[in-house]
């Protein structure tokens, strides 16, 4: 009997959905190597492999069989995805066009690498970013440049604004995946996109206020409030929005700092000065990649530092998701300082979820871990921190925490997946 490689459920699945990978028709105890590969939208190849042994019935089920080595080891049913590693040095997997899926090629080989022999079976796993029925609506309203994702159905749906960090442009894949869970999610660009500034000198809160007004005025978005989700600099923008703007009821900060980073934040008559940095404090790792953990100026005065965002004015509960090994900045320290400021002003203590062995880029589940990539601050590759397996586990749990947090504080999503 010839071997077959199957994926259950069959057919296209969302990137954040787990699947069950199995090989059948093997000899009892047969050594097998499984490979996975995909090409991103710029043609860069990502690969992962793991060594296994079939059971006494000639079956290999990744939900039951531990990997014996390779890109990972142990019982990891989705390891072939989260362990994908770019062939290009310091290359981050991004999805620019959510309307097209990634095709993950799976292959089973006889024997164990590096001496694996003939191919036994192949399959293609289609991983999509636009869930069934989710509508993608480009937004060009006033100054706002964004994309709104609306779940299937009539609505109205709880609204969320999603903002990424440095790098510019408009990243939509987290917003599109969230919309598959019943939220109306608007991914907002704020520089280096279409007619927006190439590099902003100041972060103007009035721009983001326009985005909030647009979302709340949409007939399929449930008011009177919305939620905010941000990563890195995007998290700091979200914390600023929650502090200055109206109609915010829940904010998630993923490895934010709660301080005004490298550019002033301005709203009406208020300007928060940038904390600033000194690139002379950059270090070079053994592998030659830069470490920028210590380049930011010290937060002298802690929660009374003038560069700290006035989060004691934040509307609604706050959730800080923190990677303890974040090498972009000291996210764990900043979250604690933010908590101290809130409590010093009589406000509710924020929820802080801190993940050991986890770096800066906490992405949706099963994304390959980005340990190092280009940083626009230095225009060179920097390390982001984290250990692959721990970081991957954190991404899965953080996604559950985000969905639960918004489901609790934004109300009914009309979606049974929550």
Buried (B, 14 or more C-beta within 10 A) or exposed (E): EEBBBBBEEEEBBBBBBBBBBBBBBBEEEBBBBBBBBBEBEEEBBBBBBBBBBBBEEBBBBBBEBBBBBBBBBEEBBBBBBBBBBBEBEBBBBBBEEBEEBBEBBBBBBBBBBEEBEEEBBEBEBEBBBBBEEBEBEEBEBEEBBBBBBBBBEEBBBBBBBBBBBBBBBBBBBBBBBBBBBBBBBBBBBBBBBEEBEEEBEEBBBEBBBBBBBBBBEBEBBBBEBBBBBBBBBBBBBBBBBBBBBEBBBBBBBBBBBBBBBBBBBBBEEEEBEBBEBEEEEBEEEEEEBBBBBBBBBEBEEBBEBEBBBBBBEBBBBBBBBBBBBBBBBBBBBBBBBBBBBBBEEEBEEBBBBBBBBBBBBBBBBBBBBBBBBBBEBEEBBBBBBBBBBBBBBBBBBBBEBBBEBBBEBBEEBBBEEB
